[in-house]
Amino acid sequence: MKVALASDHGGVLLRKEVAKLLQQLGIEYEDFGCDCETSVDYPDYALPVAEKVAKGEFDRGILICGTGIGMCIAANKVRGIRCALVHDLFSAKATREHNDSNILSMGARVIGPGLACEIVKTWLETEFQGDRHLNRLNKISQYEE
């Protein structure tokens, strides 16, 4: 698995914790920044990650900003992206099992690093169930076209 990782200024510190986790898990990843805590625009980081995931250059993406909302909204503008804003373990599992989410968004001002890392681990390890859920995703894909 190959993961694209990015944050805006609000998510820099949490992104570094997630990067450590990915290293510990032996998951290949590329960090797309940002590397400052001064204000930047989240679409400048969310959109490139979403485009790379949509093109198949990366299997999944993880985006972090202050709330996770802005990153999630921006990423979901890219055709083929199913970005889920997650702040609990149940949703992390459900969004993979039912929605086959390919990008995870989290808010560094909403959750701490311990929970964030558990969410990432759960999200990465959970497989899509397919079956009845596949029909629903196909409807979304058809709409995008």
C-alpha positions in Angstrom: 0.0 0.0 0.0 1.2 3.5 -0.9 -0.3 6.5 1.0 -0.2 10.2 0.1 -0.1 12.4 3.3 -0.6 16.2 3.6 -1.8 18.9 5.9 -2.3 22.6 6.1 -0.7 24.7 8.8 -3.3 23.5 11.3 -2.4 19.9 10.9 1.4 20.0 10.7 2.1 18.5 14.1 -0.5 15.7 13.8 0.7 14.9 10.3 4.2 14.3 11.7 2.7 11.8 14.3 0.8 10.0 11.5 4.0 9.8 9.4 5.7 8.2 12.4 2.9 5.6 12.6 3.1 4.9 8.9 6.9 4.3 9.3 6.3 1.9 12.3 3.7 0.0 10.3 6.0 -0.3 7.3 3.6 1.5 5.0 5.2 3.4 2.1 4.1 7.0 2.0 5.0 10.4 0.6 4.6 13.6 2.6 3.2 16.5 0.5 3.5 19.1 3.3 3.0 21.7 4.4 6.0 22.4 6.5 5.0 25.6 8.2 2.6 26.7 10.9 1.8 30.0 9.2 -1.5 30.2 7.4 -1.7 28.4 4.0 -4.7 27.4 1.9 -5.9 23.8 2.4 -6.9 23.3 -1.2 -3.3 23.7 -2.2 -2.5 20.5 -0.3 -5.8 18.5 -0.5 -6.3 18.8 -4.3 -2.8 17.4 -5.3 -3.2 14.5 -3.0 -6.7 13.8 -4.2 -5.6 13.9 -7.8 -2.7 11.5 -7.2 -5.1 9.0 -5.4 -7.7 9.4 -8.2 -5.0 8.7 -10.9 -3.9 5.6 -9.0 -0.4 6.9 -8.2 -1.3 6.3 -4.5 -3.7 3.7 -3.0 -5.0 6.0 -0.3 -4.5 9.5 1.1 -4.6 11.1 4.5 -5.4 14.8 4.9 -5.2 16.9 8.1 -6.3 20.4 8.8 -7.7 22.2 11.9 -11.1 20.5 11.7 -10.6 18.2 8.8 -13.7 19.8 7.1 -11.9 22.0 4.6 -9.6 19.2 3.4 -12.5 16.8 3.1 -14.6 19.3 1.0 -11.7 20.1 -1.3 -10.7 16.4 -1.8 -14.2 15.4 -2.7 -14.3 17.8 -5.6 -11.9 15.4 -7.5 -13.7 12.8 -9.5 -13.2 9.3 -8.1 -12.4 10.5 -4.6 -14.4 9.3 -1.6 -12.9 11.3 1.3 -14.3 10.7 4.7 -14.0 13.1 7.7 -13.4 10.8 10.7 -13.0 11.5 14.4 -13.9 8.1 15.9 -13.0 4.4 15.4 -16.5 3.3 14.4 -16.6 5.7 11.5 -13.0 4.8 10.5 -14.1 1.2 10.1 -17.5 1.9 8.6 -16.2 4.3 5.9 -13.9 1.6 4.6 -16.3 -1.3 4.9 -19.3 0.5 3.5 -18.0 3.4 1.5 -14.6 2.2 0.3 -13.2 5.6 1.2 -9.9 6.3 -0.4 -8.9 9.4 1.5 -9.2 10.0 5.3 -9.5 13.5 6.6 -9.0 14.4 10.3 -9.0 17.6 12.4 -5.9 18.3 14.5 -7.9 20.7 16.7 -10.6 18.1 17.2 -8.7 14.9 18.2 -5.4 14.2 19.8 -2.5 12.2 18.3 -3.3 9.0 20.2 -6.8 8.7 18.8 -5.8 10.0 15.4 -3.2 7.2 15.1 -5.8 4.5 16.1 -8.1 5.9 13.5 -5.5 5.7 10.8 -4.5 2.2 11.8 -8.1 1.1 11.8 -8.8 2.8 8.5 -5.8 1.3 6.8 -6.5 -2.2 8.0 -10.2 -2.4 7.2 -11.3 -3.9 3.9 -14.2 -2.8 1.7 -17.1 -5.3 2.1 -18.5 -4.9 -1.4 -21.8 -6.7 -2.0 -24.8 -4.3 -1.4 -22.4 -1.4 -0.9 -20.9 -1.7 -4.3 -24.2 -0.9 -6.0 -24.3 2.4 -4.0 -20.8 3.4 -5.0 -21.5 2.6 -8.6 -24.4 5.1 -8.5 -22.0 7.7 -7.3 -19.5 6.9 -10.0 -22.2 7.1 -12.6 -23.3 10.5 -11.4 -19.7 11.7 -11.6 -19.6 10.8 -15.2 
